[in-house]
Amino acid sequence: MAGSIDDTPITIIGHPWAPIGMGEQLRSHVRAGLAMRLDVKVYDIFRYAQRTDPAHDSLLAGLEVDHVPPGIRIFHINGDEVDRVLETFAARGNDFAAGINIIIPAWELPTYPSAWVPALQRFDEIWAISRFVQSSLAAAGLTSHLVGQAVQFEPMPFLPRRHFGIRESAFVLLHFFDMSSYAARKNPQAVQTLFDDLRRETPFADLQLVLKVKQGEHGSDWGADFTQDPQIKIIDTPLDTRGVLSLINACDCFVSLHRAEGFGRGLGEAMALGRLALGTDWSGNTDFMSPTTALPVRAREIPVLADEYPHGAGQHWAEPDLSHAHALLTPILQDPARGQARAQRGQRAVLHSHGNRAVGLRMLERLEALLAPKRGKVKRKGKG
């Protein structure tokens, strides 16, 4: 590795401008690294995403590089991307063998796909975004180090409820759903069932469900049912970072009755913003949700059926108990102050475990362990 250890370059590689989960994951680690005053740079591997989000511009300004030097390289990519990424990496004049290469994959089922294992083995180290992903990698014979994912953002002025057409008086449940992906995993029908049950029991409650739908213009069978309900607000226009966080901030409770999450970013962001989070008590979100800080919903394990998810054959995920979700929400609807108190505890807890500094410290620990044979420290701004 060229240069002294104190000057070791740290380059974070992936999709820094993309409005997708792996883009959010990468940006969370940039924020975590900067919180620790790590001298990080960013490399956009495919350069396909539009650069229109002001929050991304504010974060990434001055950090992008056109060439990846020797040193530490942290790849935020999935296993099925590795070959294409490394081909592009080399075609642009970068030398993969010239540095220490780390990969941070995402996955949502108990066992990481065996077809992608050789791709991950090309890297010097694997980092896990949750204990669930760490266990999934281990089930495939891969050792990883738990680093997590930061859910903390810089303060910003949020858009009000009226910007989204949400009633000021309502107790608002919010659910995120991607219609271009696999519906069975996010399980949006369960959210509608829960909402219908709550209204049936409390017909005069001022309750509203808001659905943030990605690719909503393509339509679907269940989408027609939603659009006919005046108590359900569908938002299917793209939102930038401020818009997404404003929408979460405008809700009272973020609901995710998922069957599996690699991390559960929506739930974590809601908690970080001081909002109540109700989610299936299974997979990645169990790292930061507990009965004292959120509303974890009991679940039983069920098989992944054919065509429900890639590489799902022989695997299982969770079926949330809707009666338990109903029982958790009912006292909150009767006494919203109860939910607010729990949300405040959740905010403190998630920022303690998954704030920028917490994740940054875990990143720094691993980087220093990797560089220990060189008898040096990772370069930090203002140090050395």
Secondary structure, 3 states (H helix, E strand, C coil): CCCCHHHCCEEEEECCCCCCHHHHHHHHHHHHHHHCCECEEEEECCCCCCCCCHHHHHHHCCCECCCCCCCEEEECCCHHHHHHHHHHHHHCCCCHHHCEEEECCCCCCCCCCHHHHHHHCCCCEEEECCHHHHHHHHHCCCCCEECCCCCCCCCCCCCCHHHHCCCCCCEEEEEEEECCCCHHHHCHHHHHHHHHHHHHHCCCCCEEEEEEEECHHHCCHHHHHHHCCCCEEEECCCCCHHHHHHHHHCCCEEEECCCCCCCCHHHHHHHHCCCEEEEECCCHHHHCCCCCCCEEECEEEEECCCCCCCCCCCCEEEEECHHHHHHHHHHHHHCHHHHHHHHHHHHHHHHHHHCHHHHHHHHHHHHHHHHHHHCCCCCECCCC
